[in-house]
């Protein structure tokens, strides 16, 4: 059962967390080959499945990445599927979910050349195609922001600096584990590369219900997913990001997580293609 675990050119051996999948996949008889998505020499049709993992650089090459999805979709099953990859690549998926009654952090959407004046005390602006806080800007009341590209503007969720952000990790549609990410003092970025504290916690019933509700409104089956929640000013846990392209799955934080995700990948690969 040859499958491709897809990565970026600057991570030719996968990111360290995703490498934890290799042993449990091998134990299940899955022949996993690490492949760079942008390598033109790859024969994607030679794989029983193509599993996207650490393609973190796609945000710099959106059009090329979308063309790659089209190319691979015609040759091999993709996980997650090609339609969900396309949908999740632009943050307007948050607007879609909000229109389906999912609690989402309040957002102003700006297209190129459009402007908005900040009415919140504190706000953040970020590109609609981005990851790992790329292009994040902090703003205050009265500031005017003009978009050079598709942009979303949101109130700064104050609880991020105290409660942090919850990431609930799902394998094959089932909760695997949850981590809480709390930024360093004076920062709002919760990614570990910015020095945040990341700790494994048992997910509360409230958090599970909120994350399950998000996934119930996604119109695709998901081999893997990360649901990022924050507590907004109204007291609710609200969606700030749904990551279903190349999320860090925080496998190193739970010793059983790599096996759960390997099981989900194996099951997805073995399932009949629709």
C-alpha beads as a LAMMPS data file, in Angstrom:
LAMMPS data file: protein, C-alpha beads

274 atoms
273 bonds

1 atom types
1 bond types

-500.0 500.0 xlo xhi
-500.0 500.0 ylo yhi
-500.0 500.0 zlo zhi

Masses

1 110.0

Atoms # bond

1 1 1 0.000 0.000 0.000
2 1 1 2.236 2.875 -1.159
3 1 1 1.119 6.299 -0.014
4 1 1 2.699 9.727 -0.299
5 1 1 3.178 11.873 2.794
6 1 1 3.439 15.296 1.252
7 1 1 5.740 18.008 2.523
8 1 1 7.410 21.250 1.469
9 1 1 10.763 21.770 -0.201
10 1 1 12.278 23.278 2.955
11 1 1 11.164 20.215 4.982
12 1 1 12.235 17.337 2.708
13 1 1 11.977 14.809 5.581
14 1 1 8.660 16.154 6.942
15 1 1 8.281 18.334 9.983
16 1 1 9.396 16.558 13.183
17 1 1 5.847 16.097 14.490
18 1 1 4.611 14.427 11.294
19 1 1 7.582 12.077 11.304
20 1 1 5.966 10.418 14.317
21 1 1 3.461 8.887 11.872
22 1 1 6.108 6.838 10.081
23 1 1 6.548 4.051 12.618
24 1 1 2.847 3.308 13.262
25 1 1 2.130 3.417 9.527
26 1 1 4.958 0.966 8.895
27 1 1 3.608 -1.319 11.627
28 1 1 0.288 -1.375 9.794
29 1 1 1.943 -2.395 6.555
30 1 1 1.639 1.027 4.950
31 1 1 4.565 1.950 2.714
32 1 1 4.801 5.709 3.277
33 1 1 7.064 7.754 1.037
34 1 1 7.896 11.367 1.834
35 1 1 7.340 13.530 -1.243
36 1 1 7.676 17.280 -1.883
37 1 1 4.462 18.666 -3.354
38 1 1 6.235 21.078 -5.713
39 1 1 8.623 18.485 -7.159
40 1 1 7.693 18.190 -10.875
41 1 1 9.319 14.747 -11.133
42 1 1 6.799 12.991 -8.886
43 1 1 4.446 10.448 -10.459
44 1 1 1.384 10.952 -8.278
45 1 1 -0.462 8.152 -10.011
46 1 1 2.013 5.674 -8.506
47 1 1 0.451 6.106 -5.055
48 1 1 -2.660 4.532 -3.586
49 1 1 -3.204 7.778 -1.703
50 1 1 -1.686 11.216 -1.259
51 1 1 -1.765 12.504 2.327
52 1 1 -0.992 16.188 2.798
53 1 1 1.150 16.899 5.827
54 1 1 3.730 19.696 6.041
55 1 1 3.079 21.774 2.904
56 1 1 3.488 24.940 4.953
57 1 1 4.863 26.968 2.045
58 1 1 1.658 26.755 -0.002
59 1 1 0.570 30.131 1.385
60 1 1 3.346 31.733 -0.686
61 1 1 2.292 29.882 -3.850
62 1 1 -1.510 29.712 -3.677
63 1 1 -2.189 29.510 -7.425
64 1 1 0.497 26.865 -7.914
65 1 1 -0.837 24.863 -4.956
66 1 1 -4.369 24.928 -6.327
67 1 1 -3.085 23.749 -9.688
68 1 1 -1.209 20.957 -7.897
69 1 1 -4.415 19.855 -6.181
70 1 1 -6.127 19.664 -9.565
71 1 1 -3.248 17.642 -10.982
72 1 1 -3.109 15.139 -8.139
73 1 1 -6.879 14.770 -7.807
74 1 1 -6.983 13.353 -11.334
75 1 1 -4.393 10.695 -10.477
76 1 1 -4.835 9.509 -6.884
77 1 1 -7.152 9.819 -3.851
78 1 1 -6.218 12.751 -1.643
79 1 1 -6.473 13.074 2.152
80 1 1 -7.903 15.355 3.067
81 1 1 -9.920 15.407 -0.146
82 1 1 -9.260 17.904 -2.913
83 1 1 -12.553 19.829 -2.411
84 1 1 -11.844 20.418 1.277
85 1 1 -8.249 21.468 0.532
86 1 1 -9.487 24.075 -1.934
87 1 1 -12.154 25.313 0.491
88 1 1 -9.809 25.600 3.472
89 1 1 -7.010 27.345 1.547
90 1 1 -8.823 30.709 1.806
91 1 1 -10.132 31.941 5.133
92 1 1 -13.540 32.730 3.679
93 1 1 -14.322 29.200 4.865
94 1 1 -14.903 30.951 8.224
95 1 1 -17.617 33.038 6.626
96 1 1 -19.178 29.882 5.186
97 1 1 -19.246 28.249 8.619
98 1 1 -20.607 31.398 10.252
99 1 1 -23.456 31.407 7.744
100 1 1 -24.184 27.824 8.880
101 1 1 -24.671 29.077 12.466
102 1 1 -21.225 28.062 13.746
103 1 1 -19.988 30.566 16.366
104 1 1 -17.040 32.278 14.653
105 1 1 -14.917 35.199 15.836
106 1 1 -16.465 38.424 14.488
107 1 1 -14.814 39.350 11.186
108 1 1 -14.717 42.219 8.690
109 1 1 -13.788 41.001 5.202
110 1 1 -11.807 43.297 2.911
111 1 1 -10.879 42.800 -0.721
112 1 1 -7.901 44.465 -2.422
113 1 1 -8.220 48.247 -2.243
114 1 1 -10.978 48.188 0.376
115 1 1 -10.546 49.970 3.711
116 1 1 -12.003 49.859 7.203
117 1 1 -11.597 52.038 10.285
118 1 1 -11.186 50.091 13.501
119 1 1 -14.079 50.501 15.940
120 1 1 -12.796 48.003 18.518
121 1 1 -10.276 49.010 21.185
122 1 1 -7.835 46.443 19.825
123 1 1 -7.960 44.411 16.634
124 1 1 -5.891 42.198 14.380
125 1 1 -5.677 42.043 10.603
126 1 1 -4.379 39.029 8.710
127 1 1 -4.277 37.860 5.101
128 1 1 -6.984 35.461 3.960
129 1 1 -4.284 33.073 2.715
130 1 1 -1.745 32.678 5.500
131 1 1 -0.544 30.500 8.342
132 1 1 1.564 30.668 11.529
133 1 1 0.674 34.326 12.148
134 1 1 2.114 35.307 8.742
135 1 1 1.245 38.931 8.015
136 1 1 -0.537 39.440 11.339
137 1 1 -0.930 43.100 12.307
138 1 1 -2.225 44.582 15.542
139 1 1 -4.449 47.660 15.346
140 1 1 -6.205 50.031 17.749
141 1 1 -9.399 52.067 17.686
142 1 1 -9.355 54.716 14.965
143 1 1 -6.692 53.044 12.841
144 1 1 -7.529 52.642 9.170
145 1 1 -6.456 49.511 7.359
146 1 1 -6.411 49.210 3.578
147 1 1 -6.142 45.766 2.034
148 1 1 -3.530 45.031 -0.598
149 1 1 -4.867 41.463 -0.772
150 1 1 -7.899 39.653 0.646
151 1 1 -7.817 40.514 4.325
152 1 1 -9.809 39.753 7.448
153 1 1 -10.014 42.076 10.426
154 1 1 -11.117 40.801 13.825
155 1 1 -11.352 42.160 17.354
156 1 1 -8.449 41.068 19.504
157 1 1 -9.797 38.230 21.635
158 1 1 -8.544 39.260 25.063
159 1 1 -8.848 35.759 26.530
160 1 1 -6.011 34.563 24.284
161 1 1 -3.516 36.166 26.644
162 1 1 -5.021 34.439 29.707
163 1 1 -6.898 31.272 28.712
164 1 1 -5.013 30.884 25.455
165 1 1 -6.304 28.988 22.438
166 1 1 -7.648 25.436 22.488
167 1 1 -6.682 23.070 19.680
168 1 1 -8.794 19.934 19.425
169 1 1 -7.248 17.304 17.170
170 1 1 -9.487 14.883 15.268
171 1 1 -8.444 11.611 13.625
172 1 1 -10.980 10.110 11.239
173 1 1 -13.733 12.292 12.683
174 1 1 -13.070 11.282 16.297
175 1 1 -11.401 13.396 18.967
176 1 1 -7.828 12.294 19.563
177 1 1 -6.542 14.866 22.070
178 1 1 -6.502 18.546 22.943
179 1 1 -3.766 21.060 23.695
180 1 1 -3.983 24.526 25.186
181 1 1 -1.644 27.144 23.697
182 1 1 -0.882 30.240 25.771
183 1 1 1.323 32.982 24.277
184 1 1 4.321 34.507 25.981
185 1 1 3.692 37.593 28.097
186 1 1 3.252 40.583 25.827
187 1 1 2.504 38.468 22.752
188 1 1 -0.703 37.176 21.161
189 1 1 0.842 34.533 18.908
190 1 1 0.093 31.025 20.162
191 1 1 2.341 29.017 17.837
192 1 1 5.180 27.151 19.600
193 1 1 7.775 28.755 17.333
194 1 1 6.955 32.059 19.054
195 1 1 7.629 30.657 22.495
196 1 1 4.085 29.890 23.583
197 1 1 3.346 27.373 26.305
198 1 1 1.633 24.283 24.866
199 1 1 0.207 21.717 27.239
200 1 1 -1.901 18.594 26.872
201 1 1 -5.269 18.807 28.632
202 1 1 -8.417 16.739 28.872
203 1 1 -11.022 18.454 26.726
204 1 1 -14.045 19.734 28.616
205 1 1 -17.554 18.789 27.524
206 1 1 -17.991 22.415 26.443
207 1 1 -14.920 22.324 24.209
208 1 1 -15.833 18.970 22.668
209 1 1 -19.386 20.118 21.956
210 1 1 -18.118 23.313 20.300
211 1 1 -15.555 21.480 18.155
212 1 1 -17.988 18.713 17.232
213 1 1 -20.454 21.381 16.122
214 1 1 -17.838 22.922 13.829
215 1 1 -17.088 19.585 12.164
216 1 1 -20.791 18.742 11.846
217 1 1 -21.116 21.756 9.539
218 1 1 -18.221 20.778 7.268
219 1 1 -19.569 19.235 4.084
220 1 1 -16.676 16.798 3.674
221 1 1 -15.298 13.705 5.380
222 1 1 -12.021 14.502 7.124
223 1 1 -9.113 12.147 7.715
224 1 1 -7.540 14.709 10.051
225 1 1 -8.578 18.080 11.432
226 1 1 -7.620 20.662 14.008
227 1 1 -10.312 22.885 15.486
228 1 1 -8.952 26.038 17.157
229 1 1 -11.280 27.684 19.665
230 1 1 -11.073 30.867 21.738
231 1 1 -13.412 32.327 24.324
232 1 1 -14.949 35.483 22.903
233 1 1 -16.381 38.458 24.818
234 1 1 -19.846 36.873 24.874
235 1 1 -18.447 33.990 26.934
236 1 1 -18.725 31.370 24.201
237 1 1 -16.034 29.177 22.761
238 1 1 -15.858 30.354 19.154
239 1 1 -13.976 29.158 16.116
240 1 1 -10.869 31.129 15.215
241 1 1 -9.406 28.589 12.756
242 1 1 -10.292 25.210 11.256
243 1 1 -7.101 23.633 9.933
244 1 1 -7.604 20.764 7.483
245 1 1 -4.748 21.219 4.989
246 1 1 -1.423 21.001 6.839
247 1 1 -2.117 21.488 10.529
248 1 1 0.370 20.641 13.199
249 1 1 -1.360 17.753 14.972
250 1 1 0.689 18.054 18.179
251 1 1 1.443 14.352 18.007
252 1 1 4.393 14.651 20.354
253 1 1 2.129 15.812 23.185
254 1 1 0.163 12.536 23.406
255 1 1 2.033 9.223 23.074
256 1 1 -1.048 7.493 21.629
257 1 1 -1.830 10.207 19.072
258 1 1 0.515 9.010 16.284
259 1 1 -1.191 5.612 16.283
260 1 1 -4.665 7.175 16.207
261 1 1 -3.789 9.302 13.187
262 1 1 -2.011 6.397 11.474
263 1 1 -5.188 4.348 11.997
264 1 1 -7.258 7.125 10.457
265 1 1 -4.954 7.391 7.444
266 1 1 -4.955 3.612 6.937
267 1 1 -8.748 3.461 7.175
268 1 1 -9.158 6.316 4.706
269 1 1 -6.766 4.746 2.244
270 1 1 -8.505 1.372 2.481
271 1 1 -11.990 2.847 1.984
272 1 1 -13.515 2.562 -1.512
273 1 1 -13.039 5.680 -3.566
274 1 1 -16.254 7.614 -4.071

Bonds

1 1 1 2
2 1 2 3
3 1 3 4
4 1 4 5
5 1 5 6
6 1 6 7
7 1 7 8
8 1 8 9
9 1 9 10
10 1 10 11
11 1 11 12
12 1 12 13
13 1 13 14
14 1 14 15
15 1 15 16
16 1 16 17
17 1 17 18
18 1 18 19
19 1 19 20
20 1 20 21
21 1 21 22
22 1 22 23
23 1 23 24
24 1 24 25
25 1 25 26
26 1 26 27
27 1 27 28
28 1 28 29
29 1 29 30
30 1 30 31
31 1 31 32
32 1 32 33
33 1 33 34
34 1 34 35
35 1 35 36
36 1 36 37
37 1 37 38
38 1 38 39
39 1 39 40
40 1 40 41
41 1 41 42
42 1 42 43
43 1 43 44
44 1 44 45
45 1 45 46
46 1 46 47
47 1 47 48
48 1 48 49
49 1 49 50
50 1 50 51
51 1 51 52
52 1 52 53
53 1 53 54
54 1 54 55
55 1 55 56
56 1 56 57
57 1 57 58
58 1 58 59
59 1 59 60
60 1 60 61
61 1 61 62
62 1 62 63
63 1 63 64
64 1 64 65
65 1 65 66
66 1 66 67
67 1 67 68
68 1 68 69
69 1 69 70
70 1 70 71
71 1 71 72
72 1 72 73
73 1 73 74
74 1 74 75
75 1 75 76
76 1 76 77
77 1 77 78
78 1 78 79
79 1 79 80
80 1 80 81
81 1 81 82
82 1 82 83
83 1 83 84
84 1 84 85
85 1 85 86
86 1 86 87
87 1 87 88
88 1 88 89
89 1 89 90
90 1 90 91
91 1 91 92
92 1 92 93
93 1 93 94
94 1 94 95
95 1 95 96
96 1 96 97
97 1 97 98
98 1 98 99
99 1 99 100
100 1 100 101
101 1 101 102
102 1 102 103
103 1 103 104
104 1 104 105
105 1 105 106
106 1 106 107
107 1 107 108
108 1 108 109
109 1 109 110
110 1 110 111
111 1 111 112
112 1 112 113
113 1 113 114
114 1 114 115
115 1 115 116
116 1 116 117
117 1 117 118
118 1 118 119
119 1 119 120
120 1 120 121
121 1 121 122
122 1 122 123
123 1 123 124
124 1 124 125
125 1 125 126
126 1 126 127
127 1 127 128
128 1 128 129
129 1 129 130
130 1 130 131
131 1 131 132
132 1 132 133
133 1 133 134
134 1 134 135
135 1 135 136
136 1 136 137
137 1 137 138
138 1 138 139
139 1 139 140
140 1 140 141
141 1 141 142
142 1 142 143
143 1 143 144
144 1 144 145
145 1 145 146
146 1 146 147
147 1 147 148
148 1 148 149
149 1 149 150
150 1 150 151
151 1 151 152
152 1 152 153
153 1 153 154
154 1 154 155
155 1 155 156
156 1 156 157
157 1 157 158
158 1 158 159
159 1 159 160
160 1 160 161
161 1 161 162
162 1 162 163
163 1 163 164
164 1 164 165
165 1 165 166
166 1 166 167
167 1 167 168
168 1 168 169
169 1 169 170
170 1 170 171
171 1 171 172
172 1 172 173
173 1 173 174
174 1 174 175
175 1 175 176
176 1 176 177
177 1 177 178
178 1 178 179
179 1 179 180
180 1 180 181
181 1 181 182
182 1 182 183
183 1 183 184
184 1 184 185
185 1 185 186
186 1 186 187
187 1 187 188
188 1 188 189
189 1 189 190
190 1 190 191
191 1 191 192
192 1 192 193
193 1 193 194
194 1 194 195
195 1 195 196
196 1 196 197
197 1 197 198
198 1 198 199
199 1 199 200
200 1 200 201
201 1 201 202
202 1 202 203
203 1 203 204
204 1 204 205
205 1 205 206
206 1 206 207
207 1 207 208
208 1 208 209
209 1 209 210
210 1 210 211
211 1 211 212
212 1 212 213
213 1 213 214
214 1 214 215
215 1 215 216
216 1 216 217
217 1 217 218
218 1 218 219
219 1 219 220
220 1 220 221
221 1 221 222
222 1 222 223
223 1 223 224
224 1 224 225
225 1 225 226
226 1 226 227
227 1 227 228
228 1 228 229
229 1 229 230
230 1 230 231
231 1 231 232
232 1 232 233
233 1 233 234
234 1 234 235
235 1 235 236
236 1 236 237
237 1 237 238
238 1 238 239
239 1 239 240
240 1 240 241
241 1 241 242
242 1 242 243
243 1 243 244
244 1 244 245
245 1 245 246
246 1 246 247
247 1 247 248
248 1 248 249
249 1 249 250
250 1 250 251
251 1 251 252
252 1 252 253
253 1 253 254
254 1 254 255
255 1 255 256
256 1 256 257
257 1 257 258
258 1 258 259
259 1 259 260
260 1 260 261
261 1 261 262
262 1 262 263
263 1 263 264
264 1 264 265
265 1 265 266
266 1 266 267
267 1 267 268
268 1 268 269
269 1 269 270
270 1 270 271
271 1 271 272
272 1 272 273
273 1 273 274
